[in-house]
């Protein structure tokens, strides 16, 4: 675990965020693998630049979008099967 008060190198921070975003690495696994606290990683993810969405918000919206697509697909199939019967 990184010692309290030590600054994490930008390259390491970028690598962790990249793996979270693109490789599906969990925050808990990243914290263990890199010796950084979960709290620190969540702070990085929660930081927003003006006009952008945090990674946490992005992932929440992506999950919600996927769920809505699934729901639309299910409804479309039900309607299609009802039209064929009726």
C-alpha positions in Angstrom: 0.0 0.0 0.0 1.3 3.5 -0.8 2.3 5.4 2.2 0.1 8.2 3.3 1.2 11.6 2.0 3.1 10.1 -1.0 2.1 11.4 -4.4 1.3 8.7 -7.0 3.1 9.3 -10.3 0.9 10.6 -13.1 1.9 7.7 -15.3 0.7 5.2 -12.7 -2.6 7.2 -12.2 -3.1 7.3 -15.9 -2.4 3.6 -16.2 -4.9 2.7 -13.5 -7.6 4.9 -14.9 -7.0 3.4 -18.4 -7.3 -0.1 -17.1 -10.5 0.8 -15.2 -12.0 2.4 -18.3 -10.9 0.1 -21.1 -9.9 -3.3 -19.5 -12.8 -3.6 -17.0 -10.4 -3.7 -14.0 -12.4 -3.1 -10.7 -11.4 -0.4 -8.3 -10.7 -3.0 -5.6 -8.5 -5.0 -7.9 -6.6 -1.9 -9.0 -6.2 -0.7 -5.4 -4.7 -4.1 -4.5 -2.5 -4.4 -7.6 -1.1 -0.9 -7.4 -1.0 -0.4 -3.6 -3.3 2.6 -3.8 -6.4 3.1 -1.6 -9.9 2.7 -3.0 -10.6 6.1 -1.7 -7.8 7.6 -3.8 -9.0 5.9 -6.9 -12.6 7.0 -6.4 -11.4 10.5 -5.9 -9.6 10.4 -9.2 -12.7 9.0 -10.9 -14.9 11.5 -9.3 -12.9 14.5 -10.4 -14.5 16.3 -13.2 -13.1 18.8 -15.6 -15.5 21.5 -16.7 -17.8 20.3 -19.4 -16.9 16.6 -19.0 -18.3 13.7 -17.1 -16.4 11.7 -14.5 -15.6 8.1 -15.3 -18.0 6.9 -12.6 -20.8 8.9 -14.2 -19.9 7.7 -17.6 -19.9 4.0 -16.5 -23.3 4.6 -14.7 -24.8 6.1 -17.9 -23.3 3.4 -20.1 -24.9 0.7 -17.9 -28.2 2.5 -17.9 -28.0 2.8 -21.7 -27.3 -0.9 -22.1 -30.2 -1.8 -19.8 -32.6 0.4 -21.8 -31.4 -1.1 -25.1 -32.1 -4.6 -23.6 -35.6 -3.4 -22.6 -36.4 -2.0 -26.0 -35.2 -5.2 -27.6 -37.5 -7.3 -25.3 -40.5 -5.0 -26.0 -39.8 -5.1 -29.8 -39.7 -8.9 -29.8 -43.0 -9.1 -27.8 -44.7 -6.7 -30.1 -43.4 -8.5 -33.2 -44.7 -11.9 -31.9 -48.1 -10.4 -31.1 -48.4 -9.0 -34.6 -47.7 -12.4 -36.1 -50.4 -14.0 -34.0 -53.0 -11.3 -34.4 
